[in-house]
Amino acid sequence: MKRIALPLSLLIVVLWAVLQPAEILSFSAPFLTMRKALTLLTGALALGLMGFSMLLALRPAWLERSLGGLDKLFKVHKWAGISAVLLVVTHWLLILSPRTLAEWGWIEKIIRPNRPHGAGGESLVGLAKEMGEWSAWIMIVLGIVALLRFVPYGWFRKLHKGFPIAFLIGAFHSVILVPKEILTTPFGMLNVVIALVGSVIAVQSLAGMIGRNRKHSGRVSSVSVTEAGIIDLQVTPSTDWPGHKEGQFALLTLDRKEGPHPFTIASDWKPGAPLRFAIKPLGDYTRTLAGRVKVGDAITVEGPYGRFDFGDVSEEQVWVAGGIGIAPFLARLESLAASGGAQGKVHFFYSVTSAAEATFPVGLEDLCWRAGVDLHLRVDAIDGQFDSGEIGQFVNKARGVWFCGPAGWARILQTALQQNHGLLPGRFHREVFEFR
Ligand SMILES: Cc1cc2nc3c(=O)[nH]c(=O)nc-3n(C[C@H](O)[C@H](O)[C@H](O)COP(=O)(O)OP(=O)(O)OC[C@H]3O[C@@H](n4cnc5c(N)ncnc54)[C@H](O)[C@@H]3O)c2cc1C
C-alpha cells in the first residue's frame, strides 16, 4: 500500500485541496458546502483505490517483484479493496446525509437548483447517479462476502468477478458527475485517467485475459499418491515454459470450471524436465483431485510467480517447513545437490504431524545429504513440535530464516526468534499458502 496507494491518495487529496477555498480546508464552511467538497474527495479516493486494486488484479510482473511476490500482492489487493469499500460507504453516506439530517430535523429541507454536471446531459446525470448506488451496493455486498471465510473459495472467486463490473459502473458515475468546471483541472483529469485505465483492466478481467501471457500448456506426465494422501504430480510443460527459480509457484488449471489453484513448484528447473508439484488434500477440490487427475491430462501452468528467494548459497541459513510447506525447499535442495551442495551451513527443520506424512518425499535424507543440508525431521505426533529454542540456537549465526507452513506457527516462531534469539527484522522470509 505504502508504495503506490498512499502516494496516489495523497496526490488526489492535494489536487482536490488546491481547488478548495480556505473555509473548506479549515472545515469552517456551511454543512452543505463541506458535504459537496467531501463527496467529491471521497468519490475520487474510492475510484483511485478501486483503480489500484484493479491494477493489482492484473498481477503485472513489475508490481509482483516490487511487492515481494504474488501472495504479498494479493494481500495489498485485499486491503486496497477494503479501503475502497469503506470510502464508497463514506461517499454514499455523505450523499444521503442531507435527506437524512433534514428528516431528523437537524437541517433545513434542501431545494436543489439545476447545475451543469461533467460530460453528460440531465438524463445521463440521472442515470449516473442511480448507477452510483448500484456500484456501491455491489462493492459493499461483495466486500463483505470476500471477507467471510466460510464462503468456499470457488464461490469467492466467481463472485469476485463482480468487482470489475462495479468498477466500470463507478467509472461511468465518476466521469459523468464530476462538475464540468473541475473535469479539466489536474484533479478532474486524474479521475478520468484512473477511470479509463481501470476500465481497460476491468474489461480484461471480465474477458479472462489476466495472466494470459504467462499461461503455458502442459501434460500430466506422472501421478502418484503417498501413504499420507499427498499427490506427487509431474507435469511436462510446453517448450515455452520460461523456467523458474527455487521457491516459486504456478497457478495450475486442470479443470477450466474449477479455475486455477496455486501450487509450489517442488523441483529445480532443468530445460525439458517435468515440473513437480506436491499437493495435499486440504479442501473440496484437492480432496477429490487424486481420483480425477491422470497421466496425459492437459493442464495450464501459469507463472512462475512468487519471491520466496533463497538468496546466496554461501550464507548460513535456517529453514523451517511444516507439512506440505516442504514444497519450496525441495526445489532448493535439488538445485543445491546439482551444484555441489550448500557452501554455507543450512539447518533444515521439517515438522510433520504423522509418521505417514514423514514418508514424503521419498529419499529426503539422501537429498539433504547431497545438498549439504542438515535435516532435523520431527514427527509431532511422536516427538512433539519443535520449540523455538531448538531452532533459535542456530539463528544468531544465520543470515535469516526461511519458513513455509501453518500461519499460526509462523507468527509464534517469528516472534520468539526475534525476541529471544536475535533474529533481525526482515530476516524471517515466509511463503504464505494463502491468497485470501
Ligand atoms: C502461493 C501458494 C502456494 C501453494 N503451494 C501449495 C503446494 O505446493 N501444495 C499444496 O498442497 N497446497 C499449496 N497451496 C495451497 C493450495 O492452493 C490450496 O490448498 C488449494 O488451492 C485448496 O483448494 P481446495 O478447493 O481443495 O480448498 P478449499 O476448501 O476451497 O480452500 C481451502 C483453502 O485454500 C485456499 N484456496 C482454495 N482454492 C484456492 C485457489 N484457487 N487459489 C488460492 N487459494 C485457494 C482457500 O483460501 C482456503 O483457505 C498453496 C497456496 C498458495 C497461495
PDBQT file of the ligand as one rigid body, heavy atoms in Angstrom, charges set to zero:
ROOT
HETATM    1  C1  LIG A 501       1.473 -19.355  -3.043  1.00  0.00    +0.000 C 
HETATM    2  C2  LIG A 501       0.779 -20.666  -2.692  1.00  0.00    +0.000 A 
HETATM    3  C3  LIG A 501       1.457 -21.866  -2.870  1.00  0.00    +0.000 A 
HETATM    4  C4  LIG A 501       0.816 -23.064  -2.519  1.00  0.00    +0.000 A 
HETATM    5  N1  LIG A 501       1.503 -24.234  -2.695  1.00  0.00    +0.000 NA
HETATM    6  C5  LIG A 501       0.905 -25.402  -2.357  1.00  0.00    +0.000 A 
HETATM    7  C6  LIG A 501       1.598 -26.649  -2.533  1.00  0.00    +0.000 A 
HETATM    8  O1  LIG A 501       2.733 -26.710  -3.005  1.00  0.00    +0.000 OA
HETATM    9  N2  LIG A 501       0.946 -27.790  -2.155  1.00  0.00    +0.000 N 
HETATM   10  C7  LIG A 501      -0.326 -27.761  -1.618  1.00  0.00    +0.000 A 
HETATM   11  O2  LIG A 501      -0.866 -28.816  -1.287  1.00  0.00    +0.000 OA
HETATM   12  N3  LIG A 501      -1.019 -26.577  -1.434  1.00  0.00    +0.000 NA
HETATM   13  C8  LIG A 501      -0.420 -25.424  -1.803  1.00  0.00    +0.000 A 
HETATM   14  N4  LIG A 501      -1.098 -24.243  -1.644  1.00  0.00    +0.000 N 
HETATM   15  C9  LIG A 501      -2.468 -24.261  -1.092  1.00  0.00    +0.000 C 
HETATM   16  C10 LIG A 501      -3.440 -24.685  -2.194  1.00  0.00    +0.000 C 
HETATM   17  O3  LIG A 501      -3.507 -23.723  -3.205  1.00  0.00    +0.000 OA
HETATM   18  C11 LIG A 501      -4.820 -24.844  -1.563  1.00  0.00    +0.000 C 
HETATM   19  O4  LIG A 501      -4.753 -25.787  -0.570  1.00  0.00    +0.000 OA
HETATM   20  C12 LIG A 501      -5.820 -25.316  -2.605  1.00  0.00    +0.000 C 
HETATM   21  O5  LIG A 501      -5.983 -24.338  -3.554  1.00  0.00    +0.000 OA
HETATM   22  C13 LIG A 501      -7.090 -25.676  -1.879  1.00  0.00    +0.000 C 
HETATM   23  O6  LIG A 501      -8.156 -25.814  -2.795  1.00  0.00    +0.000 OA
HETATM   24  P1  LIG A 501      -9.470 -26.601  -2.321  1.00  0.00    +0.000 P 
HETATM   25  O7  LIG A 501     -10.540 -26.285  -3.250  1.00  0.00    +0.000 OA
HETATM   26  O8  LIG A 501      -9.128 -28.010  -2.099  1.00  0.00    +0.000 OA
HETATM   27  O9  LIG A 501      -9.732 -25.975  -0.900  1.00  0.00    +0.000 OA
HETATM   28  P2  LIG A 501     -10.884 -25.064  -0.338  1.00  0.00    +0.000 P 
HETATM   29  O10 LIG A 501     -11.567 -25.822   0.714  1.00  0.00    +0.000 OA
HETATM   30  O11 LIG A 501     -11.675 -24.417  -1.387  1.00  0.00    +0.000 OA
HETATM   31  O12 LIG A 501      -9.944 -23.965   0.306  1.00  0.00    +0.000 OA
HETATM   32  C14 LIG A 501      -9.001 -24.310   1.282  1.00  0.00    +0.000 C 
HETATM   33  C15 LIG A 501      -8.093 -23.111   1.367  1.00  0.00    +0.000 C 
HETATM   34  O13 LIG A 501      -7.342 -22.991   0.169  1.00  0.00    +0.000 OA
HETATM   35  C16 LIG A 501      -7.497 -21.691  -0.382  1.00  0.00    +0.000 C 
HETATM   36  N5  LIG A 501      -7.826 -21.850  -1.795  1.00  0.00    +0.000 N 
HETATM   37  C17 LIG A 501      -8.801 -22.622  -2.301  1.00  0.00    +0.000 A 
HETATM   38  N6  LIG A 501      -8.847 -22.519  -3.635  1.00  0.00    +0.000 NA
HETATM   39  C18 LIG A 501      -7.854 -21.639  -3.951  1.00  0.00    +0.000 A 
HETATM   40  C19 LIG A 501      -7.427 -21.065  -5.171  1.00  0.00    +0.000 A 
HETATM   41  N7  LIG A 501      -7.985 -21.385  -6.343  1.00  0.00    +0.000 N 
HETATM   42  N8  LIG A 501      -6.439 -20.143  -5.140  1.00  0.00    +0.000 NA
HETATM   43  C20 LIG A 501      -5.879 -19.802  -3.961  1.00  0.00    +0.000 A 
HETATM   44  N9  LIG A 501      -6.232 -20.305  -2.786  1.00  0.00    +0.000 NA
HETATM   45  C21 LIG A 501      -7.206 -21.201  -2.774  1.00  0.00    +0.000 A 
HETATM   46  C22 LIG A 501      -8.700 -21.047   0.306  1.00  0.00    +0.000 C 
HETATM   47  O14 LIG A 501      -8.393 -19.728   0.655  1.00  0.00    +0.000 OA
HETATM   48  C23 LIG A 501      -8.917 -21.843   1.511  1.00  0.00    +0.000 C 
HETATM   49  O15 LIG A 501      -8.441 -21.184   2.619  1.00  0.00    +0.000 OA
HETATM   50  C24 LIG A 501      -0.510 -23.044  -1.994  1.00  0.00    +0.000 A 
HETATM   51  C25 LIG A 501      -1.200 -21.826  -1.851  1.00  0.00    +0.000 A 
HETATM   52  C26 LIG A 501      -0.568 -20.648  -2.205  1.00  0.00    +0.000 A 
HETATM   53  C27 LIG A 501      -1.308 -19.371  -2.040  1.00  0.00    +0.000 C 
ENDROOT
TORSDOF 0
